[in-house]
Every structure is written in structure tokens, then in C-alpha cells.
Amino acid sequence: MNRNRKIFIIFLALISVGAANVTVKTLLSDEDSKAGADLRSWVDFYTKVASSHDFRTQDRPDESLKLEVKPVQQYAHPSGLRGTHGAFYVWTREGRPEVVGSIWSYEADADHRTIVHEFDSLSLSPLMEMRIAKGVWSQKRVIEPQLIPNAPPPGETVRSRATQIKDLAQRFDGYSMTNETEIKLRMLPRPLYQFQAQNAKSDDCALFCFFADWDPEIVLLIESRETRLGPRWHYSAARFNICPMWLDYEEKRVWNVEKEPNTALTFGDPEGPFFAVHDVASQPANSKKSANSPKEK
């Protein structure tokens, strides 16, 4: 493992455990601190790219979804494409995640990185058609939330519902199939994003992610929705890769998807809820140059 990749992992570990009072500089050498600062500069660039995307739904075309500007997760994936690292972003409406995006990059050559725009729509209405880098996302199909089997009704308090969400998430197991090899995925114990309604039991939600190493594969939304029997817990699952993948709930298969199509530039069916574009207009490998001059998307 080379030095930069080692630093990416240490830097991400600090983020994951919430070490807010410990600085990277106090734990690393000057050279290592520079690598950590470089990753932070790339996250600044990823945030500018995310901010350039204007998502709207077909049922409310005049209203942009709200970008949560601070990334909900940063990650590096040393065993993936060359020098892969990126950040997760969420676009919401009234607190509910509608679009989940990963802006990431990998080494194209010694002097450039290729930027990838990768998105899942969790909206109950298809998104308006939009151009993403050199691809066009024309979503027509949506992901319908499903009742979670054997789940208790949402609790009476914000705290009890938050506990229920985490317990329900732990009952799911995620898997993917890469090169005919089955991989059991790792779910981060803390949600990437969480919204808690103060005066209702039907709007709480939390977003979790399953990883292969640090490669995001599946996002899982757990939310309380109204039914004829009152509020009940539901789940929605979305892919972040074109390979076959599935979810088990209490050891029973509840969700699966087959391999998605891809071209040299785009990944996923442009009419489906998953779409990704590898931007062939690569950015300089110097993070400061990239962060200061992102291209319009």
C-alpha cells in the first residue's frame, strides 16, 4: 500500500469515528499532513461539482431539490481504480433524500484524474431530464418503497424511532457479484444521513450504505410512511454499481438487481434510477488547480 493510499484510509478513519477534537496534523508527519490536506482540497472540488447539478422532479419541475452542501461521507478505495477517492452528497425535499450522489475520481495518468458523476434517484417521481457531463439522464422508472417485514410500528418519540431505524438497518445483509465472485458487503453502522420529524411519526428517515472495501455498492433508505393502518416502516434500495447485487432481510431475499448496461462513457440505464458518467474531460492531478477551476456540468 503506497503512502498516499495509507493516508486516505487514516483520514477517513478519523472522519468515521467522529474524532472532532483530534486534528490530522497532530497524528501525521508533515508529508502525511500534506496528503491529508490534498484530500480535503479534492473534497472542496467535489462539492463544487455537486453544487453545479440542479435536480428537479417531474411532478414539481419549478422546484430544485436541496443539496446538503456538506458531504455525508468521504471515502477512498485503494483496491479499486487507480487512486480512487470521492464524497457522497444528498439532495432532499422536506427532509427526505430524493437523490444520492457520489462525486469521485481516479488517476487517468500521472498528471490527470477522471471525474465520475454517479447518482441514484430515490424520488417517488421521475427526475426531469438533465445533462450530466457528456451523458443524458432521462429517468422514467422509480423505486417504490416497500414495507419492512415484521417491523414494529414507529415509536412515539424521536429517540425511540431513531433506535428502531438502526435496529432495522442491522437486519439487512448486502451482497454483490463481481467477476463471478460473491462479496458480502459491509454496512457502516451510522447512517450517512438522517432526518427526524419533531411532530409526526411518518416522516423520519435514515440513509445507510453498503461498501465493498470503500467502494459504495448499495444505498438503503429506511423511512416511516403513512398507510391505511397508520405509520409503518418502509425500505428503498438503490444500486451504486452495474454488477448484480441483492439484499437479504433476516436471511430472506427481499431485493435484487441484475447487471446494468454500460457504454464507454455512461453506466446504468439512462431511463432507470441509477446513472453514472465518467467525464472524459479530466481534471489536473493537482488538487488546488482542480478545486479552483471546476468545469461547468
C-alpha positions as CSV (number, residue, x, y, z in Angstrom):
1,M,0.0,0.0,0.0
2,N,1.6,3.3,-1.0
3,R,1.9,6.3,1.3
4,N,-1.0,8.4,-0.2
5,R,-3.4,5.5,0.0
6,K,-2.4,4.8,3.6
7,I,-3.1,8.4,4.5
8,F,-6.5,8.4,2.7
9,I,-7.5,5.5,4.9
10,I,-6.3,7.1,8.1
11,F,-8.0,10.4,7.2
12,L,-11.3,8.5,6.5
13,A,-11.0,6.6,9.8
14,L,-10.8,9.8,11.7
15,I,-14.0,11.1,9.9
16,S,-15.8,7.8,10.6
17,V,-15.2,7.7,14.3
18,G,-16.1,11.4,14.6
19,A,-12.7,12.5,16.1
20,A,-13.8,16.1,16.0
21,N,-11.2,17.2,18.7
22,V,-8.2,15.5,17.1
23,T,-6.5,17.0,14.1
24,V,-4.9,15.1,11.3
25,K,-1.8,17.2,11.7
26,T,-1.1,16.0,15.3
27,L,-1.1,12.4,14.3
28,L,0.9,12.5,11.0
29,S,4.2,13.8,9.7
30,D,4.4,17.0,7.7
31,E,4.4,15.0,4.5
32,D,1.4,12.9,5.6
33,S,-0.4,16.1,6.7
34,K,0.1,17.4,3.2
35,A,-1.5,14.3,1.7
36,G,-4.5,14.8,4.1
37,A,-4.8,18.4,3.0
38,D,-4.7,17.3,-0.6
39,L,-7.7,15.0,0.0
40,R,-9.6,17.9,1.7
41,S,-8.9,20.0,-1.4
42,W,-10.4,17.4,-3.6
43,V,-13.5,17.3,-1.4
44,D,-13.8,21.0,-1.9
45,F,-13.7,20.4,-5.7
46,Y,-16.3,17.5,-5.4
47,T,-18.6,19.9,-3.5
48,K,-18.4,22.4,-6.3
49,V,-19.2,19.8,-8.9
50,A,-22.2,18.6,-6.8
51,S,-23.4,22.1,-6.5
52,S,-23.4,22.5,-10.3
53,H,-26.2,19.8,-10.6
54,D,-29.7,21.1,-10.5
55,F,-32.1,18.2,-9.8
56,R,-35.9,18.6,-10.3
57,T,-38.7,16.1,-10.3
58,Q,-41.4,15.8,-13.0
59,D,-44.2,16.4,-10.5
60,R,-42.6,19.7,-9.3
61,P,-40.5,21.0,-12.2
62,D,-40.2,24.5,-10.9
63,E,-38.6,23.5,-7.6
64,S,-35.0,22.4,-7.3
65,L,-34.1,19.7,-4.8
66,K,-32.0,21.0,-1.9
67,L,-28.3,20.0,-1.8
68,E,-26.9,19.2,1.6
69,V,-23.7,21.1,0.8
70,K,-21.6,19.2,3.4
71,P,-20.7,15.7,2.1
72,V,-22.3,13.0,4.2
73,Q,-19.4,10.7,3.6
74,Q,-15.9,10.8,2.2
75,Y,-14.1,7.6,1.1
76,A,-11.1,6.2,-0.6
77,H,-11.0,2.8,-2.3
78,P,-7.3,1.7,-2.7
79,S,-8.2,-1.7,-4.3
80,G,-10.4,-0.1,-6.9
81,L,-9.4,2.0,-9.9
82,R,-6.1,3.8,-9.6
83,G,-6.1,6.1,-6.5
84,T,-9.9,6.3,-6.2
85,H,-11.4,8.7,-3.7
86,G,-14.7,10.6,-3.5
87,A,-17.5,12.0,-1.5
88,F,-21.3,11.3,-1.1
89,Y,-23.9,14.1,-1.3
90,V,-27.7,14.1,-0.7
91,W,-30.3,16.2,-2.4
92,T,-33.5,16.4,-0.3
93,R,-37.1,17.7,-0.3
94,E,-38.7,18.4,3.1
95,G,-36.0,16.4,4.7
96,R,-36.4,13.2,2.6
97,P,-33.5,12.1,0.5
98,E,-34.5,12.3,-3.2
99,V,-31.2,11.9,-4.9
100,V,-28.0,10.4,-3.6
101,G,-24.8,11.2,-5.5
102,S,-21.2,10.2,-5.4
103,I,-18.7,12.5,-7.0
104,W,-15.3,10.7,-7.2
105,S,-12.2,10.4,-9.3
106,Y,-9.4,8.2,-10.3
107,E,-6.0,8.6,-11.9
108,A,-6.2,8.8,-15.6
109,D,-2.4,9.3,-15.9
110,A,0.4,10.9,-13.9
111,D,-1.0,14.4,-14.4
112,H,-4.8,14.0,-14.6
113,R,-7.7,12.5,-12.8
114,T,-11.0,11.4,-14.4
115,I,-14.1,12.7,-12.6
116,V,-17.1,10.4,-12.2
117,H,-20.7,11.6,-11.5
118,E,-22.7,8.8,-10.1
119,F,-26.3,9.1,-8.9
120,D,-29.3,7.2,-7.6
121,S,-32.9,8.6,-7.6
122,L,-35.0,7.7,-4.6
123,S,-37.7,10.1,-5.6
124,L,-41.3,8.8,-6.0
125,S,-41.5,10.9,-9.2
126,P,-39.0,10.6,-12.1
127,L,-36.5,13.4,-12.4
128,M,-36.6,16.0,-15.1
129,E,-34.2,15.0,-17.9
130,M,-30.8,16.5,-17.5
131,R,-27.4,16.5,-19.0
132,I,-24.6,15.3,-16.7
133,A,-21.2,15.9,-18.1
134,K,-21.4,14.2,-21.6
135,G,-24.3,12.0,-20.7
136,V,-28.1,12.5,-20.5
137,W,-30.2,11.1,-17.7
138,S,-33.8,10.6,-18.8
139,Q,-35.3,8.7,-15.9
140,K,-38.7,7.1,-16.4
141,R,-38.7,4.3,-13.7
142,V,-38.8,5.0,-9.9
143,I,-38.0,2.9,-6.9
144,E,-41.2,2.1,-4.9
145,P,-40.7,1.9,-1.1
146,Q,-41.6,-1.5,0.4
147,L,-42.9,-2.4,3.8
148,I,-40.3,-3.9,6.1
149,P,-41.4,-7.3,7.2
150,N,-42.0,-7.9,10.9
151,A,-41.2,-4.3,11.8
152,P,-42.8,-2.7,14.8
153,P,-44.9,0.4,14.3
154,P,-42.8,3.7,14.6
155,G,-42.3,4.7,18.2
156,E,-43.8,7.6,20.0
157,T,-40.6,9.6,20.4
158,V,-37.9,10.8,18.2
159,R,-35.3,8.8,20.2
160,S,-37.3,5.6,20.0
161,R,-37.7,5.9,16.3
162,A,-34.0,6.6,15.8
163,T,-33.3,3.4,17.7
164,Q,-35.8,1.4,15.6
165,I,-34.2,2.7,12.4
166,K,-30.7,1.5,13.4
167,D,-32.1,-1.9,14.6
168,L,-34.0,-2.4,11.3
169,A,-30.9,-1.5,9.2
170,Q,-28.8,-4.1,11.0
171,R,-31.3,-6.8,9.9
172,F,-30.3,-6.3,6.3
173,D,-27.3,-8.0,4.7
174,G,-25.9,-6.8,1.3
175,Y,-24.1,-8.8,-1.4
176,S,-22.7,-8.1,-4.8
177,M,-21.3,-10.3,-7.6
178,T,-18.0,-9.2,-9.2
179,N,-16.2,-11.3,-11.8
180,E,-18.4,-14.3,-10.7
181,T,-17.3,-13.8,-7.1
182,E,-19.9,-13.2,-4.4
183,I,-18.9,-10.5,-2.0
184,K,-20.6,-9.8,1.3
185,L,-20.8,-6.1,1.7
186,R,-20.0,-4.0,4.8
187,M,-22.6,-1.5,6.1
188,L,-21.4,1.5,8.0
189,P,-23.2,1.4,11.5
190,R,-24.0,5.1,11.4
191,P,-26.4,6.4,8.7
192,L,-25.0,8.7,6.1
193,Y,-27.9,11.0,6.5
194,Q,-30.8,11.1,8.9
195,F,-33.9,13.3,9.2
196,Q,-36.1,13.3,12.3
197,A,-39.6,14.8,12.4
198,Q,-40.4,16.5,15.6
199,N,-44.2,16.5,15.4
200,A,-45.1,13.4,13.2
201,K,-44.3,9.7,13.2
202,S,-44.5,9.3,9.4
203,D,-41.5,11.4,8.2
204,D,-38.4,10.0,10.0
205,C,-35.8,8.5,7.7
206,A,-32.2,7.5,7.5
207,L,-29.8,6.6,4.7
208,F,-27.3,3.7,5.0
209,C,-24.6,2.5,2.6
210,F,-23.1,-1.0,2.0
211,F,-19.5,-1.0,0.8
212,A,-17.1,-3.4,-0.8
213,D,-13.9,-2.2,0.9
214,W,-14.5,1.6,0.4
215,D,-16.4,1.1,-2.9
216,P,-20.1,2.1,-2.4
217,E,-22.4,-0.6,-3.8
218,I,-25.9,-0.2,-2.3
219,V,-27.7,2.6,-0.5
220,L,-30.6,1.7,1.8
221,L,-33.3,4.2,2.8
222,I,-35.4,3.4,5.8
223,E,-38.4,5.7,6.4
224,S,-41.7,5.9,8.2
225,R,-44.6,6.3,5.8
226,E,-48.3,6.6,6.2
227,T,-50.5,3.6,5.4
228,R,-54.2,2.7,6.0
229,L,-53.1,1.2,9.3
230,G,-51.1,4.2,10.3
231,P,-47.3,4.9,10.0
232,R,-45.2,1.9,9.1
233,W,-41.5,1.4,8.4
234,H,-40.5,1.0,4.7
235,Y,-37.2,0.5,2.8
236,S,-35.9,1.5,-0.6
237,A,-32.7,0.1,-2.0
238,A,-30.6,1.6,-4.8
239,R,-27.5,0.3,-6.6
240,F,-24.2,2.2,-6.9
241,N,-22.6,-0.3,-9.4
242,I,-23.7,-2.1,-12.5
243,C,-22.9,-5.5,-11.2
244,P,-25.6,-7.9,-9.9
245,M,-26.4,-7.3,-6.2
246,W,-29.0,-8.1,-3.6
247,L,-30.2,-7.6,-0.1
248,D,-31.4,-10.2,2.5
249,Y,-33.6,-9.2,5.4
250,E,-33.5,-11.7,8.3
251,E,-31.8,-14.1,5.9
252,K,-34.6,-13.9,3.3
253,R,-34.0,-12.3,-0.1
254,V,-36.0,-9.1,-0.4
255,W,-34.3,-7.2,-3.2
256,N,-32.1,-8.0,-6.2
257,V,-30.9,-6.4,-9.4
258,E,-29.2,-7.8,-12.4
259,K,-26.2,-6.3,-14.3
260,E,-26.9,-2.9,-15.8
261,P,-25.8,-1.8,-19.3
262,N,-22.8,0.5,-19.8
263,T,-21.0,2.3,-22.6
264,A,-17.5,3.7,-22.8
265,L,-18.8,6.8,-21.0
266,T,-22.0,6.1,-19.1
267,F,-23.1,3.4,-16.7
268,G,-26.6,2.3,-15.9
269,D,-29.8,2.6,-18.0
270,P,-30.5,6.3,-18.7
271,E,-34.2,5.6,-18.1
272,G,-33.6,3.9,-14.7
273,P,-33.0,5.3,-11.3
274,F,-29.2,4.7,-11.4
275,F,-26.9,6.7,-13.8
276,A,-23.2,7.4,-13.9
277,V,-20.9,9.3,-16.2
278,H,-17.1,9.1,-16.5
279,D,-16.2,12.6,-17.5
280,V,-13.6,12.3,-20.3
281,A,-12.5,15.9,-19.7
282,S,-10.1,15.0,-16.9
283,Q,-9.0,17.4,-14.2
284,P,-5.4,18.2,-13.4
285,A,-4.0,15.9,-10.7
286,N,-3.0,19.0,-8.7
287,S,-6.0,19.3,-6.3
288,K,-5.6,23.1,-5.9
289,K,-5.8,23.7,-9.6
290,S,-8.9,21.5,-9.8
291,A,-10.6,23.0,-6.8
292,N,-10.2,26.5,-8.1
293,S,-11.5,25.9,-11.6
294,P,-14.2,23.2,-11.8
295,K,-15.8,22.8,-15.2
296,E,-19.4,23.6,-15.6
297,K,-21.5,20.4,-15.8
